[in-house]
Amino acid sequence: MSPIPDQIPEPTISVPSGDPTSTGPNRWKVVWRILFLLVSVITLYGLLPQLLDLFGEIPKLRELNPIWFVATVTLECGSFVCQWRLTRTALPQVSWFVAGTAQLASNAVAKTVPGGAAVGAATGYRMLSVSGVNRGNVGAGLAATSIISNGVLLAMPLVAILGSIVSAPVPSGLAVVAWGGALLFLALFATAFVLVRFDRPLHALGRLVERLGGWTNAKLHRTGGPKAAELIHQRDVMIDALGSRWEVALAAAVGNWGLDYLALVACLYAVGATPRLSLILLAYGAAAVLSMIPITPGGLGFVEAGLTAALIAAGVNGDSAVLATLAYRLVSYWLPIPAGLVATILFRRRYGRVDSQPEGAAPGAPAGV
C-alpha cells in the first residue's frame, strides 16, 4: 500500500534550460561520473592480464585441503555475523534480519559498482531507514560503527609489529606498510580523542569547514551549508549512539576483522603453507587498504595483485600465495555477491522496494523481526 504524504507537494516551477544554476552542477556531475567510469574501465583493462592469470588457477582449487577450506567459509561467515552484531549494538532496535540483509546487500553493491563504497553505504542506510528506524539515528549509528571498524583495521599493523618483535622480523618489503599503518593509527586515535573529548578544537575545525562551505556555495550561487554548531551536535549524537555499549561494539569490530584475517590464514593452511601469523597480518592489512581503492569495484585487481605480492614478501611460496589469494577472494569477494542478491529479495518481500519508501521513516516504528 502506498504511503500517504505528510504534506501537499509544492507546485513544480519550471526553470529555463539556459540557467547556469540549474544545469551547471548537474552537467559537471555527469561529466565527472563519465570520466570516473572511463578511468575504471582503463584500469581494469590494464589489470586484466594479471586477473586472467589468476583466474587460470581456478582448477587448482580442487587441490585445497577441504577441512581448511570449510574452516575458511565458517570464519568468513562469523566475520559477517560480527558486522551484524556491530550494527545492532549501535542500533539496538534493528533486528538480526534487517542488520544482516542490509549489510549483505550494501556489501554486494560495493563489490559490483566502481566507487561502490559510497553507493553501498547509501543502500544500507536506506534499508535500515525504511525498516522503521529514524534516519537521524541510522546516520549516527553508521558513523559510529564506521569509526570503530576503521580504527580496529588501522590498529592491525601495530599489533603485527608487536607480534613480530617476539616472533619474526618484519621483511623490508612490508616495513613501510607496518610502520605507516601504526603511525596512522596513533595519529587517528589522538585526533579522534581530542575531537571527542574537547569542544574547542572541534569548533575550530567546524569554523574552517563552515568558511570553506560558504565559499563553495557562493561560487555555486547556493545558500546554506555546514555549521560549526551542527558539527558539534553530530559528534554528540554519534557518541550517544553507542553510549555504554562501546565495549560490545569494539569487540564486534575486532571479531569482524579478526575472523576475516583468520579466514586468510586458513586459506594459506589449505594450500599447505605454514605462515608466520604476524607477517600475514601485515599482508592482510595491506590488502584491506587496497580493497578501499574506489577506482575498481571492491579493489578488484588491486587486491589480487597486492595480496599476492604481500604474501610472497611475507615468505609464502609464489604458487601457494597465488592459490591462497584466489581461495580467499572467492570466499570474501565473490560468494557474498549472490548472497547480497538473496538478501535484497528477502528484504523486499518483507518491506517492499527500498526506492518506493517515503523520505521520512517513522521515528518510532518497530524494526523487522
PADRENTI-839786 format. One record per residue (C-alpha): residue number from 1; x, y, z; residue in three letters; chain. Coordinates in Angstrom, 2 decimals, padded with zeros to 5 digits, m for minus. Layout:
BEGIN
num/u/v/w/residuo/cadena
NUM/X/Y/Z/ALA/A .
...
% end
This chain:
BEGIN
num/u/v/w/residuo/cadena
1/000.00/000.00/000.00/MET/A .
2/001.45/003.36/m001.00/SER/A .
3/002.21/005.76/001.87/PRO/A .
4/000.15/008.91/002.46/ILE/A .
5/002.26/012.07/002.09/PRO/A .
6/002.64/014.19/005.21/ASP/A .
7/002.00/017.39/003.32/GLN/A .
8/000.74/018.62/m000.01/ILE/A .
9/003.55/018.67/m002.59/PRO/A .
10/004.66/022.12/m003.65/GLU/A .
11/003.92/023.12/m007.24/PRO/A .
12/006.70/022.49/m009.70/THR/A .
13/008.40/025.63/m011.01/ILE/A .
14/009.98/025.31/m014.41/SER/A .
15/013.44/026.82/m014.80/VAL/A .
16/014.81/027.81/m018.19/PRO/A .
17/017.29/025.30/m019.51/SER/A .
18/019.86/028.02/m020.01/GLY/A .
19/020.03/028.89/m016.32/ASP/A .
20/023.58/028.01/m015.21/PRO/A .
21/022.48/027.48/m011.61/THR/A .
22/020.22/024.59/m012.64/SER/A .
23/022.23/022.87/m015.35/THR/A .
24/025.84/023.68/m014.49/GLY/A .
25/026.35/021.48/m011.41/PRO/A .
26/024.33/018.62/m012.90/ASN/A .
27/026.30/018.77/m016.13/ARG/A .
28/029.63/018.67/m014.29/TRP/A .
29/028.38/015.81/m012.13/LYS/A .
30/027.60/013.77/m015.24/VAL/A .
31/031.00/014.65/m016.76/VAL/A .
32/032.85/013.55/m013.62/TRP/A .
33/030.90/010.28/m013.49/ARG/A .
34/031.76/009.55/m017.12/ILE/A .
35/035.44/010.33/m016.51/LEU/A .
36/035.48/008.16/m013.38/PHE/A .
37/033.87/005.28/m015.27/LEU/A .
38/036.40/005.70/m018.07/LEU/A .
39/039.29/005.57/m015.61/VAL/A .
40/037.79/002.44/m014.04/SER/A .
41/037.48/000.71/m017.41/VAL/A .
42/041.05/001.62/m018.39/ILE/A .
43/042.38/000.44/m015.02/THR/A .
44/040.54/m002.87/m015.23/LEU/A .
45/041.86/m003.31/m018.77/TYR/A .
46/045.40/m002.77/m017.52/GLY/A .
47/044.89/m005.27/m014.70/LEU/A .
48/043.13/m007.79/m016.94/LEU/A .
49/046.24/m009.88/m017.79/PRO/A .
50/047.00/m010.40/m014.09/GLN/A .
51/043.37/m011.24/m013.35/LEU/A .
52/043.23/m013.74/m016.21/LEU/A .
53/046.43/m015.40/m014.97/ASP/A .
54/044.93/m015.63/m011.51/LEU/A .
55/041.59/m016.99/m012.73/PHE/A .
56/043.50/m019.53/m014.78/GLY/A .
57/044.46/m021.17/m011.49/GLU/A .
58/040.82/m021.86/m010.56/ILE/A .
59/041.04/m025.60/m011.45/PRO/A .
60/043.75/m025.94/m008.79/LYS/A .
61/041.22/m025.05/m006.10/LEU/A .
62/040.29/m028.74/m006.13/ARG/A .
63/043.68/m029.38/m004.51/GLU/A .
64/042.77/m027.40/m001.40/LEU/A .
65/042.55/m029.21/001.91/ASN/A .
66/038.75/m029.49/002.32/PRO/A .
67/038.86/m029.20/006.09/ILE/A .
68/040.73/m025.91/005.99/TRP/A .
69/038.50/m024.59/003.20/PHE/A .
70/035.40/m025.34/005.28/VAL/A .
71/037.13/m023.54/008.14/ALA/A .
72/037.68/m020.55/005.80/THR/A .
73/033.98/m020.36/004.91/VAL/A .
74/032.99/m020.71/008.56/THR/A .
75/035.36/m017.97/009.68/LEU/A .
76/034.14/m015.63/006.92/GLU/A .
77/030.53/m016.24/007.94/CYS/A .
78/031.50/m015.44/011.53/GLY/A .
79/033.08/m012.21/010.31/SER/A .
80/029.79/m011.17/008.69/PHE/A .
81/027.82/m012.05/011.83/VAL/A .
82/030.14/m009.81/013.86/CYS/A .
83/029.39/m006.98/011.44/GLN/A .
84/025.67/m007.50/012.04/TRP/A .
85/026.32/m007.50/015.79/ARG/A .
86/028.15/m004.19/015.42/LEU/A .
87/025.16/m002.68/013.62/THR/A .
88/022.73/m003.95/016.26/ARG/A .
89/024.97/m002.57/019.02/THR/A .
90/024.75/000.92/017.54/ALA/A .
91/021.07/000.48/016.64/LEU/A .
92/019.53/m001.88/019.24/PRO/A .
93/016.08/m001.54/017.68/GLN/A .
94/017.31/m003.20/014.48/VAL/A .
95/016.60/m006.92/014.18/SER/A .
96/019.11/m009.54/013.10/TRP/A .
97/017.15/m009.93/009.85/PHE/A .
98/017.38/m006.23/008.96/VAL/A .
99/021.02/m005.91/010.06/ALA/A .
100/022.01/m008.99/008.07/GLY/A .
101/020.13/m008.24/004.87/THR/A .
102/021.18/m004.57/004.87/ALA/A .
103/024.85/m005.45/005.33/GLN/A .
104/024.83/m008.22/002.72/LEU/A .
105/023.03/m006.04/000.16/ALA/A .
106/025.23/m002.99/000.70/SER/A .
107/028.36/m005.18/000.65/ASN/A .
108/027.30/m006.71/m002.68/ALA/A .
109/026.67/m003.26/m004.19/VAL/A .
110/030.07/m002.03/m003.02/ALA/A .
111/031.73/m005.01/m004.72/LYS/A .
112/029.99/m004.63/m008.09/THR/A .
113/029.99/m000.87/m008.77/VAL/A .
114/033.08/001.33/m009.37/PRO/A .
115/033.40/003.61/m006.37/GLY/A .
116/030.76/001.39/m004.83/GLY/A .
117/031.68/002.08/m001.20/ALA/A .
118/029.56/005.23/m001.15/ALA/A .
119/026.72/003.60/m003.11/VAL/A .
120/026.82/000.55/m000.86/GLY/A .
121/026.72/002.71/002.27/ALA/A .
122/023.73/004.61/000.86/ALA/A .
123/021.98/001.30/000.13/THR/A .
124/022.44/000.09/003.69/GLY/A .
125/021.32/003.45/005.03/TYR/A .
126/018.06/003.34/003.05/ARG/A .
127/017.33/m000.26/004.02/MET/A .
128/017.81/000.46/007.71/LEU/A .
129/015.68/003.58/007.39/SER/A .
130/012.71/002.00/005.64/VAL/A .
131/012.66/m000.82/008.19/SER/A .
132/011.29/001.72/010.66/GLY/A .
133/014.40/003.29/012.22/VAL/A .
134/014.70/007.07/012.47/ASN/A .
135/017.05/008.31/009.76/ARG/A .
136/018.99/010.51/012.17/GLY/A .
137/019.66/007.52/014.41/ASN/A .
138/020.72/005.46/011.40/VAL/A .
139/023.21/008.09/010.27/GLY/A .
140/024.69/008.49/013.75/ALA/A .
141/024.87/004.74/014.30/GLY/A .
142/026.55/004.03/010.97/LEU/A .
143/029.04/006.85/011.55/ALA/A .
144/029.94/005.44/014.97/ALA/A .
145/030.38/001.89/013.68/THR/A .
146/032.48/003.13/010.76/SER/A .
147/034.88/004.95/013.08/ILE/A .
148/035.27/001.93/015.38/ILE/A .
149/035.65/m000.51/012.49/SER/A .
150/038.27/001.56/010.66/ASN/A .
151/040.11/002.17/013.92/GLY/A .
152/040.45/m001.58/014.50/VAL/A .
153/041.66/m002.08/010.93/LEU/A .
154/044.32/000.59/011.30/LEU/A .
155/045.40/m000.95/014.60/ALA/A .
156/046.27/m004.26/012.94/MET/A .
157/049.71/m003.18/011.64/PRO/A .
158/050.61/m002.03/015.16/LEU/A .
159/049.58/m005.41/016.55/VAL/A .
160/051.59/m007.14/013.83/ALA/A .
161/054.70/m005.13/014.74/ILE/A .
162/054.38/m006.09/018.39/LEU/A .
163/053.92/m009.71/017.37/GLY/A .
164/056.97/m009.64/015.11/SER/A .
165/059.12/m008.36/017.96/ILE/A .
166/058.63/m011.61/019.87/VAL/A .
167/058.47/m013.93/016.86/SER/A .
168/059.89/m012.96/013.48/ALA/A .
169/061.43/m009.79/012.00/PRO/A .
170/059.47/m007.69/009.53/VAL/A .
171/060.68/m008.07/005.92/PRO/A .
172/061.82/m004.83/004.29/SER/A .
173/059.04/m005.16/001.70/GLY/A .
174/056.40/m004.78/004.43/LEU/A .
175/058.16/m002.36/006.76/ALA/A .
176/056.61/000.70/005.15/VAL/A .
177/053.13/m000.77/005.47/VAL/A .
178/053.73/m001.74/009.09/ALA/A .
179/055.16/001.50/010.42/TRP/A .
180/052.98/003.66/008.21/GLY/A .
181/049.84/001.93/009.43/GLY/A .
182/051.00/002.12/013.04/ALA/A .
183/051.71/005.85/012.84/LEU/A .
184/048.44/006.44/011.03/LEU/A .
185/046.56/004.60/013.77/PHE/A .
186/048.25/006.61/016.52/LEU/A .
187/047.55/009.88/014.69/ALA/A .
188/043.92/008.93/014.11/LEU/A .
189/043.46/007.85/017.71/PHE/A .
190/044.99/011.07/019.07/ALA/A .
191/042.92/013.23/016.71/THR/A .
192/039.69/011.39/017.47/ALA/A .
193/040.34/011.56/021.21/PHE/A .
194/040.87/015.33/021.10/VAL/A .
195/037.81/015.95/018.94/LEU/A .
196/035.61/013.73/021.12/VAL/A .
197/036.94/014.97/024.47/ARG/A .
198/037.15/018.72/023.82/PHE/A .
199/034.77/021.17/022.13/ASP/A .
200/037.21/023.96/021.25/ARG/A .
201/039.29/022.05/018.63/PRO/A .
202/036.12/020.66/017.06/LEU/A .
203/034.59/024.15/016.98/HIS/A .
204/037.73/025.47/015.24/ALA/A .
205/037.51/022.67/012.71/LEU/A .
206/033.82/023.40/012.26/GLY/A .
207/034.52/027.08/011.63/ARG/A .
208/037.02/026.12/008.92/LEU/A .
209/034.52/023.77/007.31/VAL/A .
210/031.85/026.46/007.58/GLU/A .
211/034.03/029.01/005.80/ARG/A .
212/035.02/026.60/003.05/LEU/A .
213/031.38/025.60/002.62/GLY/A .
214/030.31/029.23/002.44/GLY/A .
215/032.94/029.99/m000.18/TRP/A .
216/031.88/026.98/m002.25/THR/A .
217/028.18/027.88/m002.00/ASN/A .
218/028.96/031.44/m003.08/ALA/A .
219/030.70/030.15/m006.20/LYS/A .
220/027.73/027.86/m006.96/LEU/A .
221/025.16/030.56/m006.12/HIS/A .
222/023.68/028.45/m003.32/ARG/A .
223/022.66/029.12/000.26/THR/A .
224/023.05/027.17/003.46/GLY/A .
225/025.98/024.90/004.15/GLY/A .
226/027.60/023.19/007.15/PRO/A .
227/027.74/025.00/010.50/LYS/A .
228/030.23/024.59/013.35/ALA/A .
229/027.44/024.09/015.89/ALA/A .
230/025.95/021.31/013.75/GLU/A .
231/029.30/019.51/013.68/LEU/A .
232/029.49/019.50/017.48/ILE/A .
233/025.87/018.35/017.68/HIS/A .
234/026.53/015.46/015.29/GLN/A .
235/029.58/014.49/017.38/ARG/A .
236/027.42/014.31/020.48/ASP/A .
237/024.74/012.34/018.65/VAL/A .
238/027.35/009.88/017.37/MET/A .
239/028.71/009.34/020.90/ILE/A .
240/025.20/008.88/022.26/ASP/A .
241/024.54/006.29/019.53/ALA/A .
242/026.82/003.84/021.36/LEU/A .
243/026.76/005.12/024.92/GLY/A .
244/027.78/002.41/027.38/SER/A .
245/027.72/m000.21/024.61/ARG/A .
246/031.08/000.84/023.17/TRP/A .
247/032.85/m002.20/024.63/GLU/A .
248/030.47/m004.58/022.82/VAL/A .
249/030.87/m002.53/019.64/ALA/A .
250/034.66/m002.71/019.89/LEU/A .
251/034.53/m006.49/020.45/ALA/A .
252/032.27/m006.89/017.41/ALA/A .
253/034.62/m004.79/015.25/ALA/A .
254/037.61/m006.84/016.38/VAL/A .
255/035.68/m010.03/015.62/GLY/A .
256/034.74/m008.74/012.18/ASN/A .
257/038.30/m008.01/011.07/TRP/A .
258/039.93/m010.73/013.15/GLY/A .
259/037.83/m013.56/011.74/LEU/A .
260/038.29/m012.26/008.21/ASP/A .
261/042.05/m012.27/008.80/TYR/A .
262/041.90/m015.81/010.17/LEU/A .
263/039.99/m016.81/007.02/ALA/A .
264/043.04/m015.74/005.01/LEU/A .
265/045.27/m017.73/007.37/VAL/A .
266/043.02/m020.79/006.87/ALA/A .
267/043.38/m020.37/003.09/CYS/A .
268/047.15/m020.47/003.47/LEU/A .
269/046.94/m023.65/005.53/TYR/A .
270/044.56/m025.06/002.93/ALA/A .
271/047.29/m024.77/000.28/VAL/A .
272/049.89/m026.33/002.58/GLY/A .
273/051.66/m023.12/003.63/ALA/A .
274/052.83/m022.58/007.21/THR/A .
275/052.90/m018.79/007.53/PRO/A .
276/054.04/m016.63/010.41/ARG/A .
277/050.83/m015.07/011.68/LEU/A .
278/052.30/m011.65/012.46/SER/A .
279/053.64/m011.27/008.92/LEU/A .
280/050.40/m012.46/007.35/ILE/A .
281/048.61/m009.83/009.44/LEU/A .
282/050.68/m007.15/007.69/LEU/A .
283/049.81/m008.63/004.30/ALA/A .
284/046.15/m008.72/005.27/TYR/A .
285/046.21/m005.08/006.37/GLY/A .
286/047.74/m004.06/003.05/ALA/A .
287/045.04/m005.98/001.15/ALA/A .
288/042.29/m004.38/003.24/ALA/A .
289/043.58/m000.92/002.36/VAL/A .
290/043.82/m001.86/m001.33/LEU/A .
291/040.18/m003.00/m001.27/SER/A .
292/039.20/000.58/m000.42/MET/A .
293/040.61/001.96/m003.69/ILE/A .
294/037.45/003.30/m005.37/PRO/A .
295/038.69/003.02/m008.96/ILE/A .
296/037.59/m000.60/m009.36/THR/A .
297/034.69/m002.43/m007.63/PRO/A .
298/035.91/m003.68/m004.27/GLY/A .
299/039.52/m003.03/m005.30/GLY/A .
300/039.25/m005.78/m007.94/LEU/A .
301/042.66/m006.39/m009.44/GLY/A .
302/044.48/m004.24/m006.88/PHE/A .
303/043.75/m006.65/m004.03/VAL/A .
304/044.66/m009.75/m006.03/GLU/A .
305/047.99/m008.31/m007.16/ALA/A .
306/048.77/m006.60/m003.87/GLY/A .
307/047.85/m009.51/m001.61/LEU/A .
308/049.82/m012.00/m003.69/THR/A .
309/052.90/m009.75/m003.61/ALA/A .
310/052.49/m009.13/000.14/ALA/A .
311/052.20/m012.84/000.89/LEU/A .
312/055.34/m013.54/m001.13/ILE/A .
313/057.13/m010.76/000.78/ALA/A .
314/055.95/m012.44/003.99/ALA/A .
315/057.75/m015.64/002.96/GLY/A .
316/054.97/m017.63/001.27/VAL/A .
317/055.85/m019.61/m001.84/ASN/A .
318/054.73/m017.91/m005.07/GLY/A .
319/052.37/m020.67/m006.23/ASP/A .
320/050.90/m021.02/m002.74/SER/A .
321/050.42/m017.25/m002.48/ALA/A .
322/048.50/m017.15/m005.78/VAL/A .
323/046.25/m020.08/m004.85/LEU/A .
324/045.62/m018.79/m001.32/ALA/A .
325/044.73/m015.35/m002.70/THR/A .
326/042.32/m016.93/m005.16/LEU/A .
327/040.65/m019.01/m002.44/ALA/A .
328/040.39/m016.05/m000.07/TYR/A .
329/038.89/m013.77/m002.70/ARG/A .
330/036.43/m016.48/m003.68/LEU/A .
331/035.10/m016.61/m000.12/VAL/A .
332/035.37/m012.92/000.82/SER/A .
333/034.58/m011.23/m002.52/TYR/A .
334/032.70/m013.43/m004.98/TRP/A .
335/030.43/m015.58/m002.79/LEU/A .
336/028.98/m012.59/m000.83/PRO/A .
337/027.71/m011.05/m004.09/ILE/A .
338/024.96/m013.64/m004.75/PRO/A .
339/024.31/m013.67/m001.01/ALA/A .
340/023.62/m009.95/m001.26/GLY/A .
341/021.17/m010.53/m004.09/LEU/A .
342/019.28/m013.09/m002.00/VAL/A .
343/019.27/m010.70/000.96/ALA/A .
344/017.82/m007.94/m001.23/THR/A .
345/015.00/m010.21/m002.41/ILE/A .
346/014.18/m011.29/001.16/LEU/A .
347/014.20/m007.69/002.36/PHE/A .
348/011.87/m006.56/m000.44/ARG/A .
349/009.44/m009.37/000.31/ARG/A .
350/009.08/m008.03/003.85/ARG/A .
351/009.40/m004.26/003.37/TYR/A .
352/008.83/m003.64/m000.35/GLY/A .
353/011.15/m001.84/m002.72/ARG/A .
354/013.54/000.50/m000.96/VAL/A .
355/013.09/003.28/m003.53/ASP/A .
356/009.31/003.22/m003.06/SER/A .
357/009.51/004.13/000.63/GLN/A .
358/008.86/007.68/001.87/PRO/A .
359/011.77/010.01/002.55/GLU/A .
360/010.99/010.20/006.27/GLY/A .
361/010.84/006.87/008.05/ALA/A .
362/008.52/006.62/011.01/ALA/A .
363/010.68/007.50/014.01/PRO/A .
364/009.03/005.12/016.41/GLY/A .
365/008.17/002.31/014.07/ALA/A .
366/009.47/m001.08/015.13/PRO/A .
367/012.17/m002.77/013.13/ALA/A .
368/011.61/m006.06/011.41/GLY/A .
369/011.95/m009.26/013.38/VAL/A .
% end
